[in-house]
Amino acid sequence: MKQLILMAFTCWGILTNAQTHLITLGKGEDCSGFNICNLHTHTTDYKILPNETPLYITTTKDNKLQFSFPRNKMKETVFLKYFATGLFVLDGDYKLPEDIIKQFKIATIKTGKYKVIATADSYEVVF
Amino acid sequence: MKWYFKIVFTVIISSAYHLSRAQTSAIPMLYEFVIECPLRKCDIIGNTLDSTVYVAPPKSKFTLIELKQDICIIRFTLLNASKKINTNALPVEDFSTYTYFYITKAQLDFKARPITRSNLDLVVGNVITPVKLRFAPFDFTKDITLGSTFGVKYSFAKKQNAAVDGLLGIGVSSLTIDSTSSQGKTQQPVDLLAFSTSLGIVVEFGNAQVGAFLGFDFISNKNQNEYHWIYRNKPWVSFGLGYSIFSFNIKK
């Protein structure tokens, strides 16, 4: 079943032109707060670090940035800290990396609390 | 001054209201942590999967899967921001991807609260009003009313422990009619039964509660003709003030 979900995600990614990224949630040098410590593209030869979570970045119909986190790739500690309340908290503006700005024409994610939407196989946040 | 003591006495004595209630419409398996809570990962039957202690943040919502003696098996559930739970709108989920945790029964009781369907609850139960204030002429009596009440409880969204109950009650009262209240028709106090109706409001804040009831006592035509009771068709008022006076024996 997990393989099916992964396959569905891969197909969905190809169809929607979404690229896998890796995110480290947190803030500052120790990534302890509520922000984004690091966000970069996942390349095939890159080994995912323990604190990194895969996600797909797309835009909605009204051109808002959307992060989709596959459920089965998310660690319990990450879910409990950042998603369990149903609100994804960003305690400061986050300037997106150049490749994402270039791809989606969106430069920053504003400070705020964003609703986490649970779908069958992912948690989605629209900024 | 005499009036003042009468009122204080009435308020103190009438604090003995006893309202037991059964509340409905809480969804028993959906809860929310009110404070951070340690938990451990387990399988669906409660076997511990690893020794890591996880911490659930306040306001995280979960579904109670099973209660096994002292442990509660739970899984986290994301709901819409709205308090209203539309079960049809919840996504169809792949249960094989669920992650289960367990907490203790004490943690469920003291660190979590049930999520209700809406701010409104039905309240049914019974009320005893031991003392009544009557007017024109003013008097206070120990005419005890025993009866049932039903109504609606409104819980304030931002203050879950604050609520207002609107209650409608019916019951039977024991009245004592003396020469004053019978225009001299009887010299000896006479005990009679009366049918009582009342409207009440109870304001709750945590365990502190204030209640007021307004009602009427109706005696039979035969007794009215015999005793000419002066408070016929006149309202009585009763108050209550105290700590958990209305929350005895709450069933959820």
Interface residues (C-beta under 8 A of the other chain):
Chain A: M1 K2 I5 R71 N72 E76 T77 F79 L80 K81 F83 A84 T85 G86 L87 K115 V116 I117 A118 T119 A120 D121 Y123
Chain B: K41 Y54 V55 A56 P57 P58 K59 S60 K61 F76 T77 L78 L79 N80 A81 P91 V92 E93 D94 S96 T97 T99
